[in-house]
């Protein structure tokens, strides 16, 4: 109950109370969005640059390693990887900043054993995913509901600053002609 209340607080801070989500919207199954993802999106819209919106559930392995086309799942498996995604991503050339929202850390069965991200196999899978993303040049920030609830400004600032720094670096590395065309 504490986390549900905390997420509702994050969603409605500085907003009208109409923005609260129902419990039925939680979970990542299918195309539904978790309450934590909705909380991040609310804070990003409130505090982040309006011209810099993230891609939701960016399939970085499919996009950057195996590429589009038929047989994508087989090619991912043959590469020894999984079809991993980043919850919120800014994949523009040279930027590669992502946010992983760790709501599954708190999931447990009635016996107290972890499930979701709390299960040891899921934690190992998360490490492999983050290592793969870093190997491809990504910076991936991880936030849980408590961190986002305590300091939404700080969470958004970390991501915004990384995007700005990497955007400036990417523009600075362009050849002079391309640089003059952009500006």
KARA-V636802 format. One record per residue. N is the residue number from 1. RES is the residue in one small letter. SS is DSSP state (alpha for helix, beta for strand, coil for the rest). OMEGA is omega as a letter, one per 30 degrees, with the letter a starting at -180 (NA if undefined). Layout:
n:N res:RES ss:SS omega:OMEGA
n:N res:RES ss:SS omega:OMEGA
This chain:
n:1 res:x ss:coil omega:a
n:2 res:x ss:alpha omega:a
n:3 res:x ss:alpha omega:l
n:4 res:x ss:alpha omega:l
n:5 res:x ss:alpha omega:l
n:6 res:x ss:alpha omega:l
n:7 res:x ss:alpha omega:l
n:8 res:x ss:alpha omega:l
n:9 res:x ss:alpha omega:l
n:10 res:x ss:alpha omega:a
n:11 res:x ss:alpha omega:a
n:12 res:x ss:alpha omega:a
n:13 res:x ss:coil omega:l
n:14 res:x ss:coil omega:a
n:15 res:x ss:coil omega:l
n:16 res:x ss:coil omega:a
n:17 res:x ss:alpha omega:l
n:18 res:x ss:alpha omega:a
n:19 res:x ss:alpha omega:a
n:20 res:x ss:coil omega:a
n:21 res:x ss:coil omega:l
n:22 res:x ss:coil omega:l
n:23 res:x ss:alpha omega:a
n:24 res:x ss:alpha omega:a
n:25 res:x ss:alpha omega:a
n:26 res:x ss:coil omega:l
n:27 res:x ss:coil omega:a
n:28 res:x ss:coil omega:a
n:29 res:x ss:coil omega:l
n:30 res:x ss:coil omega:a
n:31 res:x ss:coil omega:a
n:32 res:x ss:coil omega:a
n:33 res:x ss:coil omega:l
n:34 res:x ss:coil omega:l
n:35 res:x ss:alpha omega:l
n:36 res:x ss:alpha omega:l
n:37 res:x ss:alpha omega:l
n:38 res:x ss:alpha omega:l
n:39 res:x ss:alpha omega:l
n:40 res:x ss:alpha omega:a
n:41 res:x ss:alpha omega:l
n:42 res:x ss:alpha omega:a
n:43 res:x ss:alpha omega:l
n:44 res:x ss:alpha omega:l
n:45 res:x ss:alpha omega:a
n:46 res:x ss:alpha omega:a
n:47 res:x ss:alpha omega:a
n:48 res:x ss:coil omega:l
n:49 res:x ss:coil omega:a
n:50 res:x ss:coil omega:a
n:51 res:x ss:coil omega:a
n:52 res:x ss:coil omega:a
n:53 res:x ss:coil omega:a
n:54 res:x ss:coil omega:l
n:55 res:x ss:beta omega:l
n:56 res:x ss:beta omega:l
n:57 res:x ss:beta omega:a
n:58 res:x ss:beta omega:a
n:59 res:x ss:coil omega:a
n:60 res:x ss:alpha omega:l
n:61 res:x ss:alpha omega:a
n:62 res:x ss:alpha omega:a
n:63 res:x ss:alpha omega:a
n:64 res:x ss:alpha omega:a
n:65 res:x ss:alpha omega:a
n:66 res:x ss:alpha omega:l
n:67 res:x ss:coil omega:a
n:68 res:x ss:coil omega:l
n:69 res:x ss:coil omega:a
n:70 res:x ss:coil omega:l
n:71 res:x ss:coil omega:a
n:72 res:x ss:alpha omega:a
n:73 res:x ss:alpha omega:l
n:74 res:x ss:alpha omega:l
n:75 res:x ss:alpha omega:l
n:76 res:x ss:alpha omega:a
n:77 res:x ss:alpha omega:l
n:78 res:x ss:alpha omega:l
n:79 res:x ss:coil omega:l
n:80 res:x ss:coil omega:a
n:81 res:x ss:coil omega:l
n:82 res:x ss:coil omega:a
n:83 res:x ss:coil omega:a
n:84 res:x ss:coil omega:l
n:85 res:x ss:coil omega:l
n:86 res:x ss:beta omega:a
n:87 res:x ss:beta omega:l
n:88 res:x ss:beta omega:a
n:89 res:x ss:beta omega:l
n:90 res:x ss:beta omega:a
n:91 res:x ss:coil omega:a
n:92 res:x ss:coil omega:a
n:93 res:x ss:coil omega:l
n:94 res:x ss:coil omega:a
n:95 res:x ss:coil omega:l
n:96 res:x ss:coil omega:l
n:97 res:x ss:beta omega:a
n:98 res:x ss:beta omega:l
n:99 res:x ss:beta omega:l
n:100 res:x ss:beta omega:a
n:101 res:x ss:beta omega:a
n:102 res:x ss:coil omega:l
n:103 res:x ss:alpha omega:a
n:104 res:x ss:alpha omega:l
n:105 res:x ss:alpha omega:a
n:106 res:x ss:alpha omega:a
n:107 res:x ss:coil omega:l
n:108 res:x ss:beta omega:l
n:109 res:x ss:coil omega:l
n:110 res:x ss:coil omega:a
n:111 res:x ss:coil omega:l
n:112 res:x ss:coil omega:l
n:113 res:x ss:coil omega:a
n:114 res:x ss:beta omega:l
n:115 res:x ss:coil omega:a
n:116 res:x ss:alpha omega:a
n:117 res:x ss:alpha omega:a
n:118 res:x ss:alpha omega:l
n:119 res:x ss:coil omega:a
n:120 res:x ss:alpha omega:l
n:121 res:x ss:alpha omega:l
n:122 res:x ss:alpha omega:l
n:123 res:x ss:alpha omega:l
n:124 res:x ss:alpha omega:l
n:125 res:x ss:alpha omega:l
n:126 res:x ss:alpha omega:l
n:127 res:x ss:alpha omega:l
n:128 res:x ss:alpha omega:l
n:129 res:x ss:alpha omega:a
n:130 res:x ss:alpha omega:l
n:131 res:x ss:alpha omega:l
n:132 res:x ss:alpha omega:l
n:133 res:x ss:alpha omega:l
n:134 res:x ss:alpha omega:l
n:135 res:x ss:alpha omega:l
n:136 res:x ss:coil omega:l
n:137 res:x ss:coil omega:a
n:138 res:x ss:coil omega:l
n:139 res:x ss:beta omega:a
n:140 res:x ss:beta omega:l
n:141 res:x ss:beta omega:l
n:142 res:x ss:beta omega:l
n:143 res:x ss:beta omega:l
n:144 res:x ss:coil omega:a
n:145 res:x ss:alpha omega:a
n:146 res:x ss:alpha omega:l
n:147 res:x ss:alpha omega:l
n:148 res:x ss:alpha omega:l
n:149 res:x ss:alpha omega:a
n:150 res:x ss:alpha omega:a
n:151 res:x ss:coil omega:a
n:152 res:x ss:alpha omega:l
n:153 res:x ss:alpha omega:a
n:154 res:x ss:alpha omega:l
n:155 res:x ss:alpha omega:a
n:156 res:x ss:alpha omega:l
n:157 res:x ss:alpha omega:l
n:158 res:x ss:alpha omega:a
n:159 res:x ss:alpha omega:a
n:160 res:x ss:alpha omega:a
n:161 res:x ss:alpha omega:l
n:162 res:x ss:alpha omega:l
n:163 res:x ss:alpha omega:l
n:164 res:x ss:alpha omega:a
n:165 res:x ss:alpha omega:a
n:166 res:x ss:alpha omega:l
n:167 res:x ss:alpha omega:l
n:168 res:x ss:alpha omega:l
n:169 res:x ss:alpha omega:a
n:170 res:x ss:alpha omega:l
n:171 res:x ss:alpha omega:l
n:172 res:x ss:alpha omega:a
n:173 res:x ss:coil omega:a
n:174 res:x ss:coil omega:l
n:175 res:x ss:coil omega:a
n:176 res:x ss:alpha omega:a
n:177 res:x ss:alpha omega:l
n:178 res:x ss:alpha omega:l
n:179 res:x ss:alpha omega:a
n:180 res:x ss:alpha omega:l
n:181 res:x ss:alpha omega:a
n:182 res:x ss:alpha omega:a
n:183 res:x ss:coil omega:NA
